[in-house]
Amino acid sequence: MANIEFDSEKVEHYFKGEYSGKDESYINEVFCDNSKEKELRKLLSRQFSELRPEEEADGKNLDHILYKIHYDINTRLSIRKAWSFGTISRWALSIAGAILLPLVVFMGIKNHKEASLKKETWVEIKAPAWTRAQFSLPDGTTGWLNSNSSIKYGGNFSTDRQVSLTGEAFFDVYTDKKKPFIVHTPEINVQVLGTRFNIASYQNEKTVEVVLEEGMLVFNDPQMNQSHTMKPNDLVIYNKTLKDFSTEVVQPQKYISWKDGKLVFRNDPLDVIARRLERWYNIDVELNVSSPEKFRWRATFVDDNLEEVLIMLKRSLHVAYKIENREIKPDETLSKKKVILTLRT
């Protein structure tokens, strides 16, 4: 067996809180070195096993700890600040994305130890702007988060399969007939046993969209005490203002293609196009067009930048565009890039 290429005693002392500033710098270097990943995983897995109570020794699923981290981690860690362990833990739990690092295991152990001391704990997975994040939940459910989206679930998830969603997510739910899977948004709930579906519930939008690809789910509006059983290819659009919903039969692929990196329009009106461009490119769109429902578009884009899409939009429809760059706002934060769409003269 190859020799361990780092000081395992320092790692163990660090985990126990017995370390100096010099040791902390050493730990940062170790966890930034991908070549040490394999041995780190072995060490941390052993520590995690020692931490768990006897009754939790079997069947513990750690997928929710090992979710993927946004590539921004490499950039931030390269700064090599002497972060406190608590700061790293809070930061990493808010990021999801493209790669896995042993650091996540280490933070998972720390969080599990803290969780055992609390009655109620929460795990939150986020996809920052411009990213899509794949996730795996403790019960075997998998899925994707779209840009500026997050899911949150309790530490008792193995017995109570409920998640809260902000933004957009695709779920491939693991079947468990004894434990329904429930997704909560601020306006609606959906309940399933095992199915594949997509929910778009952004705070700044007027509607919530639920589309079912496979299986069956129950859509519920708690405020109005309404429910609707959805079948494959069903789309439910919930109007937040009217507190009512409509249904139609659609092609689900149009609504879930975002997880495969595709931006798909199928006879969509201009106002819907504008809203989806805002989500996809993290921009603001100002629509100065009367009767936008008269302007419809069919197109598919893969890895195209914003201006390439706008050029095609201009060529296909009688629409002009103007791009306004980001500006510093009074609170010294940067505004989003803005696109203004108007009718061509």
Short mmCIF file of the C-alpha atoms (twelve columns), coordinates in Angstrom:
data_MODEL
# 
_entry.id   MODEL 
# 
loop_
_atom_site.group_PDB 
_atom_site.id 
_atom_site.type_symbol 
_atom_site.label_atom_id 
_atom_site.label_alt_id 
_atom_site.label_comp_id 
_atom_site.label_asym_id 
_atom_site.label_seq_id 
_atom_site.Cartn_x 
_atom_site.Cartn_y 
_atom_site.Cartn_z 
_atom_site.pdbx_PDB_model_num 
ATOM 1   C CA . MET A 1   0.000   0.000  0.000   1 
ATOM 2   C CA . ALA A 2   1.282   3.441  -0.868  1 
ATOM 3   C CA . ASN A 3   2.335   5.711  1.952   1 
ATOM 4   C CA . ILE A 4   -0.065  8.467  2.965   1 
ATOM 5   C CA . GLU A 5   1.295   11.713 1.539   1 
ATOM 6   C CA . PHE A 6   0.061   13.983 4.314   1 
ATOM 7   C CA . ASP A 7   0.134   14.213 8.104   1 
ATOM 8   C CA . SER A 8   -3.012  12.293 9.117   1 
ATOM 9   C CA . GLU A 9   -2.526  13.196 12.783  1 
ATOM 10  C CA . LYS A 10  -2.771  16.887 11.966  1 
ATOM 11  C CA . VAL A 11  -5.991  16.260 10.054  1 
ATOM 12  C CA . GLU A 12  -7.460  14.317 12.967  1 
ATOM 13  C CA . HIS A 13  -6.425  16.988 15.482  1 
ATOM 14  C CA . TYR A 14  -7.904  19.657 13.239  1 
ATOM 15  C CA . PHE A 15  -11.172 17.794 13.127  1 
ATOM 16  C CA . LYS A 16  -11.214 17.617 16.948  1 
ATOM 17  C CA . GLY A 17  -10.560 21.361 17.164  1 
ATOM 18  C CA . GLU A 18  -7.019  20.893 18.453  1 
ATOM 19  C CA . TYR A 19  -4.929  22.946 16.062  1 
ATOM 20  C CA . SER A 20  -2.856  26.099 15.688  1 
ATOM 21  C CA . GLY A 21  -2.875  28.740 12.960  1 
ATOM 22  C CA . LYS A 22  0.078   26.972 11.322  1 
ATOM 23  C CA . ASP A 23  -1.842  23.673 11.314  1 
ATOM 24  C CA . GLU A 24  -4.846  25.390 9.722   1 
ATOM 25  C CA . SER A 25  -2.692  26.638 6.846   1 
ATOM 26  C CA . TYR A 26  -1.357  23.115 6.368   1 
ATOM 27  C CA . ILE A 27  -4.903  21.693 6.261   1 
ATOM 28  C CA . ASN A 28  -5.899  24.239 3.608   1 
ATOM 29  C CA . GLU A 29  -2.989  23.098 1.440   1 
ATOM 30  C CA . VAL A 30  -3.828  19.404 1.878   1 
ATOM 31  C CA . PHE A 31  -7.466  19.830 0.907   1 
ATOM 32  C CA . CYS A 32  -6.541  21.905 -2.149  1 
ATOM 33  C CA . ASP A 33  -4.336  19.095 -3.470  1 
ATOM 34  C CA . ASN A 34  -6.409  16.749 -5.658  1 
ATOM 35  C CA . SER A 35  -3.626  14.118 -5.649  1 
ATOM 36  C CA . LYS A 36  -4.378  13.445 -1.981  1 
ATOM 37  C CA . GLU A 37  -8.111  12.918 -2.552  1 
ATOM 38  C CA . LYS A 38  -8.162  9.119  -2.370  1 
ATOM 39  C CA . GLU A 39  -6.357  8.856  0.978   1 
ATOM 40  C CA . LEU A 40  -8.317  11.790 2.401   1 
ATOM 41  C CA . ARG A 41  -11.578 10.043 1.606   1 
ATOM 42  C CA . LYS A 42  -10.431 6.888  3.421   1 
ATOM 43  C CA . LEU A 43  -9.382  8.843  6.507   1 
ATOM 44  C CA . LEU A 44  -12.524 10.946 6.654   1 
ATOM 45  C CA . SER A 45  -14.842 8.009  6.039   1 
ATOM 46  C CA . ARG A 46  -13.243 6.211  8.975   1 
ATOM 47  C CA . GLN A 47  -13.680 9.267  11.174  1 
ATOM 48  C CA . PHE A 48  -17.283 9.591  10.123  1 
ATOM 49  C CA . SER A 49  -17.963 5.953  11.061  1 
ATOM 50  C CA . GLU A 50  -16.485 6.575  14.504  1 
ATOM 51  C CA . LEU A 51  -18.734 9.611  14.967  1 
ATOM 52  C CA . ARG A 52  -22.027 7.953  14.162  1 
ATOM 53  C CA . PRO A 53  -24.130 6.527  16.974  1 
ATOM 54  C CA . GLU A 54  -24.469 2.739  16.948  1 
ATOM 55  C CA . GLU A 55  -28.092 2.905  15.785  1 
ATOM 56  C CA . GLU A 56  -27.048 4.853  12.681  1 
ATOM 57  C CA . ALA A 57  -24.225 2.507  11.737  1 
ATOM 58  C CA . ASP A 58  -26.130 0.781  8.937   1 
ATOM 59  C CA . GLY A 59  -27.780 2.212  5.862   1 
ATOM 60  C CA . LYS A 60  -26.598 5.805  6.211   1 
ATOM 61  C CA . ASN A 61  -26.670 7.501  2.816   1 
ATOM 62  C CA . LEU A 62  -24.165 10.327 2.494   1 
ATOM 63  C CA . ASP A 63  -25.041 11.430 -1.040  1 
ATOM 64  C CA . HIS A 64  -26.499 14.670 0.287   1 
ATOM 65  C CA . ILE A 65  -23.056 15.547 1.665   1 
ATOM 66  C CA . LEU A 66  -21.163 14.649 -1.483  1 
ATOM 67  C CA . TYR A 67  -23.136 16.867 -3.848  1 
ATOM 68  C CA . LYS A 68  -21.115 18.607 -6.511  1 
ATOM 69  C CA . ILE A 69  -19.453 21.936 -5.956  1 
ATOM 70  C CA . HIS A 70  -19.394 24.844 -8.385  1 
ATOM 71  C CA . TYR A 71  -16.099 25.418 -10.169 1 
ATOM 72  C CA . ASP A 72  -15.806 28.657 -8.218  1 
ATOM 73  C CA . ILE A 73  -14.364 26.601 -5.364  1 
ATOM 74  C CA . ASN A 74  -11.036 26.275 -7.146  1 
ATOM 75  C CA . THR A 75  -10.870 30.018 -7.647  1 
ATOM 76  C CA . ARG A 76  -11.696 30.819 -4.060  1 
ATOM 77  C CA . LEU A 77  -9.410  28.196 -2.535  1 
ATOM 78  C CA . SER A 78  -6.508  29.368 -4.664  1 
ATOM 79  C CA . ILE A 79  -6.562  32.598 -2.669  1 
ATOM 80  C CA . ARG A 80  -5.550  30.391 0.262   1 
ATOM 81  C CA . LYS A 81  -7.043  32.535 2.961   1 
ATOM 82  C CA . ALA A 82  -6.798  31.138 6.471   1 
ATOM 83  C CA . TRP A 83  -10.557 30.594 6.688   1 
ATOM 84  C CA . SER A 84  -12.098 29.263 9.856   1 
ATOM 85  C CA . PHE A 85  -13.610 25.818 9.588   1 
ATOM 86  C CA . GLY A 86  -17.077 27.172 10.338  1 
ATOM 87  C CA . THR A 87  -16.809 29.718 7.525   1 
ATOM 88  C CA . ILE A 88  -15.795 27.049 5.002   1 
ATOM 89  C CA . SER A 89  -18.636 24.785 6.122   1 
ATOM 90  C CA . ARG A 90  -21.331 27.443 5.752   1 
ATOM 91  C CA . TRP A 91  -19.936 28.571 2.387   1 
ATOM 92  C CA . ALA A 92  -19.617 25.108 0.848   1 
ATOM 93  C CA . LEU A 93  -23.151 24.073 1.768   1 
ATOM 94  C CA . SER A 94  -24.441 27.021 -0.294  1 
ATOM 95  C CA . ILE A 95  -22.631 26.028 -3.506  1 
ATOM 96  C CA . ALA A 96  -23.220 23.298 -6.068  1 
ATOM 97  C CA . GLY A 97  -21.762 22.627 -9.491  1 
ATOM 98  C CA . ALA A 98  -19.137 20.790 -11.452 1 
ATOM 99  C CA . ILE A 99  -16.559 18.883 -9.309  1 
ATOM 100 C CA . LEU A 100 -16.180 16.846 -6.107  1 
ATOM 101 C CA . LEU A 101 -13.478 17.504 -3.517  1 
ATOM 102 C CA . PRO A 102 -12.502 15.668 -0.334  1 
ATOM 103 C CA . LEU A 103 -13.218 18.952 1.433   1 
ATOM 104 C CA . VAL A 104 -16.914 18.211 1.109   1 
ATOM 105 C CA . VAL A 105 -16.500 14.933 2.991   1 
ATOM 106 C CA . PHE A 106 -14.600 16.741 5.711   1 
ATOM 107 C CA . MET A 107 -17.311 19.367 6.042   1 
ATOM 108 C CA . GLY A 108 -19.968 16.670 5.982   1 
ATOM 109 C CA . ILE A 109 -18.365 14.986 8.989   1 
ATOM 110 C CA . LYS A 110 -18.217 18.272 10.853  1 
ATOM 111 C CA . ASN A 111 -21.831 19.065 10.034  1 
ATOM 112 C CA . HIS A 112 -22.964 15.574 11.041  1 
ATOM 113 C CA . LYS A 113 -21.241 15.932 14.385  1 
ATOM 114 C CA . GLU A 114 -22.974 19.278 14.963  1 
ATOM 115 C CA . ALA A 115 -26.279 17.826 13.774  1 
ATOM 116 C CA . SER A 116 -26.188 15.093 16.398  1 
ATOM 117 C CA . LEU A 117 -26.267 17.844 19.047  1 
ATOM 118 C CA . LYS A 118 -29.361 19.548 17.629  1 
ATOM 119 C CA . LYS A 119 -33.042 18.591 17.517  1 
ATOM 120 C CA . GLU A 120 -33.609 19.927 14.004  1 
ATOM 121 C CA . THR A 121 -31.072 20.395 11.228  1 
ATOM 122 C CA . TRP A 122 -31.341 21.492 7.617   1 
ATOM 123 C CA . VAL A 123 -29.335 20.874 4.473   1 
ATOM 124 C CA . GLU A 124 -29.515 23.368 1.611   1 
ATOM 125 C CA . ILE A 125 -28.184 22.840 -1.920  1 
ATOM 126 C CA . LYS A 126 -27.863 25.827 -4.239  1 
ATOM 127 C CA . ALA A 127 -27.115 26.484 -7.888  1 
ATOM 128 C CA . PRO A 128 -25.693 30.008 -8.255  1 
ATOM 129 C CA . ALA A 129 -26.392 32.219 -11.265 1 
ATOM 130 C CA . TRP A 130 -25.082 30.885 -14.599 1 
ATOM 131 C CA . THR A 131 -24.913 27.303 -13.335 1 
ATOM 132 C CA . ARG A 132 -26.890 24.078 -13.285 1 
ATOM 133 C CA . ALA A 133 -26.309 21.670 -10.404 1 
ATOM 134 C CA . GLN A 134 -26.917 17.943 -10.210 1 
ATOM 135 C CA . PHE A 135 -27.924 16.611 -6.788  1 
ATOM 136 C CA . SER A 136 -28.637 13.341 -5.014  1 
ATOM 137 C CA . LEU A 137 -30.824 13.056 -1.913  1 
ATOM 138 C CA . PRO A 138 -30.413 10.535 0.930   1 
ATOM 139 C CA . ASP A 139 -33.338 8.365  -0.266  1 
ATOM 140 C CA . GLY A 140 -31.885 7.833  -3.751  1 
ATOM 141 C CA . THR A 141 -33.861 10.624 -5.439  1 
ATOM 142 C CA . THR A 142 -31.763 12.529 -7.974  1 
ATOM 143 C CA . GLY A 143 -32.263 15.705 -9.974  1 
ATOM 144 C CA . TRP A 144 -31.000 19.018 -11.245 1 
ATOM 145 C CA . LEU A 145 -31.210 22.611 -10.044 1 
ATOM 146 C CA . ASN A 146 -31.420 25.429 -12.553 1 
ATOM 147 C CA . SER A 147 -29.659 28.790 -12.232 1 
ATOM 148 C CA . ASN A 148 -30.461 30.783 -9.062  1 
ATOM 149 C CA . SER A 149 -32.314 27.858 -7.490  1 
ATOM 150 C CA . SER A 150 -32.101 25.891 -4.262  1 
ATOM 151 C CA . ILE A 151 -33.647 23.004 -2.352  1 
ATOM 152 C CA . LYS A 152 -33.746 22.565 1.392   1 
ATOM 153 C CA . TYR A 153 -34.586 19.496 3.469   1 
ATOM 154 C CA . GLY A 154 -34.521 18.439 7.100   1 
ATOM 155 C CA . GLY A 155 -32.156 16.120 8.878   1 
ATOM 156 C CA . ASN A 156 -35.039 13.659 9.350   1 
ATOM 157 C CA . PHE A 157 -35.399 13.213 5.580   1 
ATOM 158 C CA . SER A 158 -35.045 9.436  5.719   1 
ATOM 159 C CA . THR A 159 -38.391 9.241  7.538   1 
ATOM 160 C CA . ASP A 160 -40.064 12.393 6.199   1 
ATOM 161 C CA . ARG A 161 -39.338 12.934 2.490   1 
ATOM 162 C CA . GLN A 162 -40.115 16.635 2.127   1 
ATOM 163 C CA . VAL A 163 -38.110 19.363 0.368   1 
ATOM 164 C CA . SER A 164 -38.624 23.092 -0.087  1 
ATOM 165 C CA . LEU A 165 -37.840 24.556 -3.508  1 
ATOM 166 C CA . THR A 166 -36.916 28.049 -4.598  1 
ATOM 167 C CA . GLY A 167 -36.464 28.494 -8.347  1 
ATOM 168 C CA . GLU A 168 -36.496 25.564 -10.777 1 
ATOM 169 C CA . ALA A 169 -35.671 21.895 -10.346 1 
ATOM 170 C CA . PHE A 170 -36.072 18.565 -12.120 1 
ATOM 171 C CA . PHE A 171 -36.720 15.565 -9.857  1 
ATOM 172 C CA . ASP A 172 -36.313 11.845 -10.567 1 
ATOM 173 C CA . VAL A 173 -37.952 10.509 -7.415  1 
ATOM 174 C CA . TYR A 174 -37.020 7.174  -5.867  1 
ATOM 175 C CA . THR A 175 -40.114 4.990  -5.385  1 
ATOM 176 C CA . ASP A 176 -41.126 4.327  -1.786  1 
ATOM 177 C CA . LYS A 177 -44.835 3.520  -1.473  1 
ATOM 178 C CA . LYS A 178 -44.772 3.944  2.297   1 
ATOM 179 C CA . LYS A 179 -43.204 7.420  2.192   1 
ATOM 180 C CA . PRO A 180 -44.583 9.966  -0.293  1 
ATOM 181 C CA . PHE A 181 -42.141 12.540 -1.665  1 
ATOM 182 C CA . ILE A 182 -43.435 16.115 -1.229  1 
ATOM 183 C CA . VAL A 183 -42.083 19.312 -2.783  1 
ATOM 184 C CA . HIS A 184 -43.115 22.605 -1.198  1 
ATOM 185 C CA . THR A 185 -42.962 26.028 -2.825  1 
ATOM 186 C CA . PRO A 186 -44.359 29.233 -1.257  1 
ATOM 187 C CA . GLU A 187 -47.586 28.765 -3.259  1 
ATOM 188 C CA . ILE A 188 -48.121 25.075 -4.023  1 
ATOM 189 C CA . ASN A 189 -47.217 21.530 -3.036  1 
ATOM 190 C CA . VAL A 190 -46.796 18.394 -5.138  1 
ATOM 191 C CA . GLN A 191 -46.865 14.849 -3.786  1 
ATOM 192 C CA . VAL A 192 -45.473 11.796 -5.563  1 
ATOM 193 C CA . LEU A 193 -44.413 8.207  -4.930  1 
ATOM 194 C CA . GLY A 194 -41.958 7.756  -7.800  1 
ATOM 195 C CA . THR A 195 -41.869 9.907  -10.889 1 
ATOM 196 C CA . ARG A 196 -39.967 12.395 -13.077 1 
ATOM 197 C CA . PHE A 197 -41.163 15.993 -13.155 1 
ATOM 198 C CA . ASN A 198 -40.085 19.625 -13.356 1 
ATOM 199 C CA . ILE A 199 -41.139 22.610 -11.212 1 
ATOM 200 C CA . ALA A 200 -40.390 26.266 -11.971 1 
ATOM 201 C CA . SER A 201 -41.224 28.495 -8.995  1 
ATOM 202 C CA . TYR A 202 -39.213 31.720 -9.165  1 
ATOM 203 C CA . GLN A 203 -40.097 34.433 -6.653  1 
ATOM 204 C CA . ASN A 204 -40.119 37.257 -9.209  1 
ATOM 205 C CA . GLU A 205 -42.447 35.490 -11.658 1 
ATOM 206 C CA . LYS A 206 -46.246 35.548 -11.754 1 
ATOM 207 C CA . THR A 207 -46.761 31.823 -12.262 1 
ATOM 208 C CA . VAL A 208 -45.567 28.426 -11.070 1 
ATOM 209 C CA . GLU A 209 -45.194 25.709 -13.706 1 
ATOM 210 C CA . VAL A 210 -45.270 21.959 -13.042 1 
ATOM 211 C CA . VAL A 211 -44.756 19.516 -15.918 1 
ATOM 212 C CA . LEU A 212 -44.864 15.738 -15.538 1 
ATOM 213 C CA . GLU A 213 -42.656 13.539 -17.712 1 
ATOM 214 C CA . GLU A 214 -43.289 10.121 -16.157 1 
ATOM 215 C CA . GLY A 215 -45.417 8.583  -13.401 1 
ATOM 216 C CA . MET A 216 -48.163 10.398 -11.515 1 
ATOM 217 C CA . LEU A 217 -48.291 13.267 -9.038  1 
ATOM 218 C CA . VAL A 218 -50.867 15.257 -7.104  1 
ATOM 219 C CA . PHE A 219 -50.725 19.040 -7.465  1 
ATOM 220 C CA . ASN A 220 -52.147 20.883 -4.462  1 
ATOM 221 C CA . ASP A 221 -52.967 24.529 -3.698  1 
ATOM 222 C CA . PRO A 222 -53.132 24.705 0.129   1 
ATOM 223 C CA . GLN A 223 -54.662 28.194 0.187   1 
ATOM 224 C CA . MET A 224 -57.656 27.240 -1.958  1 
ATOM 225 C CA . ASN A 225 -57.744 23.591 -0.895  1 
ATOM 226 C CA . GLN A 226 -57.634 22.513 -4.528  1 
ATOM 227 C CA . SER A 227 -55.876 19.467 -5.907  1 
ATOM 228 C CA . HIS A 228 -55.314 17.979 -9.332  1 
ATOM 229 C CA . THR A 229 -53.897 14.568 -10.260 1 
ATOM 230 C CA . MET A 230 -51.418 14.941 -13.103 1 
ATOM 231 C CA . LYS A 231 -50.616 12.344 -15.756 1 
ATOM 232 C CA . PRO A 232 -47.556 12.170 -18.056 1 
ATOM 233 C CA . ASN A 233 -47.279 15.159 -20.450 1 
ATOM 234 C CA . ASP A 234 -49.540 17.302 -18.238 1 
ATOM 235 C CA . LEU A 235 -48.564 20.903 -17.538 1 
ATOM 236 C CA . VAL A 236 -50.109 22.837 -14.654 1 
ATOM 237 C CA . ILE A 237 -49.703 26.629 -14.613 1 
ATOM 238 C CA . TYR A 238 -50.557 28.215 -11.260 1 
ATOM 239 C CA . ASN A 239 -51.350 31.951 -11.273 1 
ATOM 240 C CA . LYS A 240 -50.023 33.490 -8.052  1 
ATOM 241 C CA . THR A 241 -52.281 36.546 -8.279  1 
ATOM 242 C CA . LEU A 242 -55.534 34.774 -9.110  1 
ATOM 243 C CA . LYS A 243 -54.639 31.797 -6.915  1 
ATOM 244 C CA . ASP A 244 -55.949 29.459 -9.565  1 
ATOM 245 C CA . PHE A 245 -54.449 27.066 -12.092 1 
ATOM 246 C CA . SER A 246 -54.927 25.845 -15.649 1 
ATOM 247 C CA . THR A 247 -53.832 22.599 -17.292 1 
ATOM 248 C CA . GLU A 248 -52.770 21.509 -20.764 1 
ATOM 249 C CA . VAL A 249 -51.019 18.630 -22.514 1 
ATOM 250 C CA . VAL A 250 -47.489 19.462 -23.711 1 
ATOM 251 C CA . GLN A 251 -44.200 17.958 -24.837 1 
ATOM 252 C CA . PRO A 252 -42.249 17.714 -21.542 1 
ATOM 253 C CA . GLN A 253 -38.846 17.811 -23.264 1 
ATOM 254 C CA . LYS A 254 -39.300 21.499 -23.992 1 
ATOM 255 C CA . TYR A 255 -39.574 22.204 -20.261 1 
ATOM 256 C CA . ILE A 256 -36.801 19.916 -19.011 1 
ATOM 257 C CA . SER A 257 -34.177 20.375 -21.743 1 
ATOM 258 C CA . TRP A 258 -32.426 23.026 -19.628 1 
ATOM 259 C CA . LYS A 259 -30.823 20.267 -17.518 1 
ATOM 260 C CA . ASP A 260 -29.041 19.035 -20.656 1 
ATOM 261 C CA . GLY A 261 -27.751 22.512 -21.477 1 
ATOM 262 C CA . LYS A 262 -30.376 23.219 -24.153 1 
ATOM 263 C CA . LEU A 263 -32.509 26.348 -24.452 1 
ATOM 264 C CA . VAL A 264 -35.638 25.271 -26.331 1 
ATOM 265 C CA . PHE A 265 -38.534 27.379 -27.637 1 
ATOM 266 C CA . ARG A 266 -41.591 25.770 -29.234 1 
ATOM 267 C CA . ASN A 267 -44.069 28.335 -30.558 1 
ATOM 268 C CA . ASP A 268 -43.537 30.423 -27.415 1 
ATOM 269 C CA . PRO A 269 -44.848 34.016 -27.236 1 
ATOM 270 C CA . LEU A 270 -42.388 36.873 -26.826 1 
ATOM 271 C CA . ASP A 271 -43.177 37.487 -23.148 1 
ATOM 272 C CA . VAL A 272 -42.381 33.844 -22.323 1 
ATOM 273 C CA . ILE A 273 -39.207 34.070 -24.404 1 
ATOM 274 C CA . ALA A 274 -38.131 37.164 -22.470 1 
ATOM 275 C CA . ARG A 275 -38.730 35.476 -19.109 1 
ATOM 276 C CA . ARG A 276 -36.746 32.384 -20.086 1 
ATOM 277 C CA . LEU A 277 -33.853 34.495 -21.373 1 
ATOM 278 C CA . GLU A 278 -33.766 36.235 -17.994 1 
ATOM 279 C CA . ARG A 279 -33.409 32.887 -16.217 1 
ATOM 280 C CA . TRP A 280 -30.916 31.413 -18.660 1 
ATOM 281 C CA . TYR A 281 -28.502 34.332 -18.912 1 
ATOM 282 C CA . ASN A 282 -29.122 35.957 -15.500 1 
ATOM 283 C CA . ILE A 283 -30.203 39.244 -17.086 1 
ATOM 284 C CA . ASP A 284 -33.113 41.675 -16.960 1 
ATOM 285 C CA . VAL A 285 -35.303 41.970 -20.056 1 
ATOM 286 C CA . GLU A 286 -37.448 45.031 -20.707 1 
ATOM 287 C CA . LEU A 287 -40.188 44.206 -23.206 1 
ATOM 288 C CA . ASN A 288 -41.551 47.248 -25.043 1 
ATOM 289 C CA . VAL A 289 -43.875 45.358 -27.351 1 
ATOM 290 C CA . SER A 290 -47.671 45.470 -27.346 1 
ATOM 291 C CA . SER A 291 -49.498 42.140 -27.762 1 
ATOM 292 C CA . PRO A 292 -46.362 39.984 -27.262 1 
ATOM 293 C CA . GLU A 293 -48.506 36.856 -27.670 1 
ATOM 294 C CA . LYS A 294 -48.653 37.621 -31.421 1 
ATOM 295 C CA . PHE A 295 -44.893 37.107 -31.743 1 
ATOM 296 C CA . ARG A 296 -44.040 33.418 -31.462 1 
ATOM 297 C CA . TRP A 297 -40.760 31.613 -31.963 1 
ATOM 298 C CA . ARG A 298 -39.428 28.105 -32.467 1 
ATOM 299 C CA . ALA A 299 -35.693 27.541 -31.901 1 
ATOM 300 C CA . THR A 300 -33.131 25.404 -30.051 1 
ATOM 301 C CA . PHE A 301 -29.805 26.652 -28.692 1 
ATOM 302 C CA . VAL A 302 -26.859 24.771 -27.203 1 
ATOM 303 C CA . ASP A 303 -23.956 26.735 -25.704 1 
ATOM 304 C CA . ASP A 304 -24.900 29.911 -27.602 1 
ATOM 305 C CA . ASN A 305 -24.092 33.233 -25.981 1 
ATOM 306 C CA . LEU A 306 -26.730 35.908 -25.367 1 
ATOM 307 C CA . GLU A 307 -25.974 38.036 -28.403 1 
ATOM 308 C CA . GLU A 308 -26.078 35.031 -30.744 1 
ATOM 309 C CA . VAL A 309 -29.584 34.240 -29.486 1 
ATOM 310 C CA . LEU A 310 -30.683 37.875 -29.825 1 
ATOM 311 C CA . ILE A 311 -29.382 38.048 -33.401 1 
ATOM 312 C CA . MET A 312 -31.462 35.004 -34.316 1 
ATOM 313 C CA . LEU A 313 -34.476 36.492 -32.556 1 
ATOM 314 C CA . LYS A 314 -34.086 39.704 -34.525 1 
ATOM 315 C CA . ARG A 315 -33.838 37.809 -37.816 1 
ATOM 316 C CA . SER A 316 -36.846 35.609 -37.078 1 
ATOM 317 C CA . LEU A 317 -39.244 38.182 -35.611 1 
ATOM 318 C CA . HIS A 318 -39.881 41.866 -36.263 1 
ATOM 319 C CA . VAL A 319 -37.946 42.767 -33.120 1 
ATOM 320 C CA . ALA A 320 -34.963 44.989 -32.327 1 
ATOM 321 C CA . TYR A 321 -32.759 44.707 -29.252 1 
ATOM 322 C CA . LYS A 322 -30.415 46.867 -27.221 1 
ATOM 323 C CA . ILE A 323 -27.984 45.616 -24.574 1 
ATOM 324 C CA . GLU A 324 -27.186 47.801 -21.568 1 
ATOM 325 C CA . ASN A 325 -24.103 46.809 -19.596 1 
ATOM 326 C CA . ARG A 326 -23.994 46.387 -15.852 1 
ATOM 327 C CA . GLU A 327 -23.783 49.509 -13.702 1 
ATOM 328 C CA . ILE A 328 -22.880 50.264 -10.107 1 
ATOM 329 C CA . LYS A 329 -26.061 50.875 -8.128  1 
ATOM 330 C CA . PRO A 330 -26.389 53.370 -5.219  1 
ATOM 331 C CA . ASP A 331 -25.742 50.536 -2.746  1 
ATOM 332 C CA . GLU A 332 -22.436 49.861 -4.587  1 
ATOM 333 C CA . THR A 333 -23.608 46.528 -5.982  1 
ATOM 334 C CA . LEU A 334 -23.624 45.722 -9.701  1 
ATOM 335 C CA . SER A 335 -26.877 45.645 -11.606 1 
ATOM 336 C CA . LYS A 336 -27.647 42.834 -14.027 1 
ATOM 337 C CA . LYS A 337 -27.016 43.239 -17.728 1 
ATOM 338 C CA . LYS A 338 -30.217 44.525 -19.329 1 
ATOM 339 C CA . VAL A 339 -31.757 43.745 -22.721 1 
ATOM 340 C CA . ILE A 340 -34.443 46.007 -24.182 1 
ATOM 341 C CA . LEU A 341 -36.695 44.457 -26.834 1 
ATOM 342 C CA . THR A 342 -38.768 46.699 -29.108 1 
ATOM 343 C CA . LEU A 343 -40.593 46.446 -32.422 1 
ATOM 344 C CA . ARG A 344 -38.427 47.257 -35.416 1 
ATOM 345 C CA . THR A 345 -39.416 50.415 -37.289 1 
# 
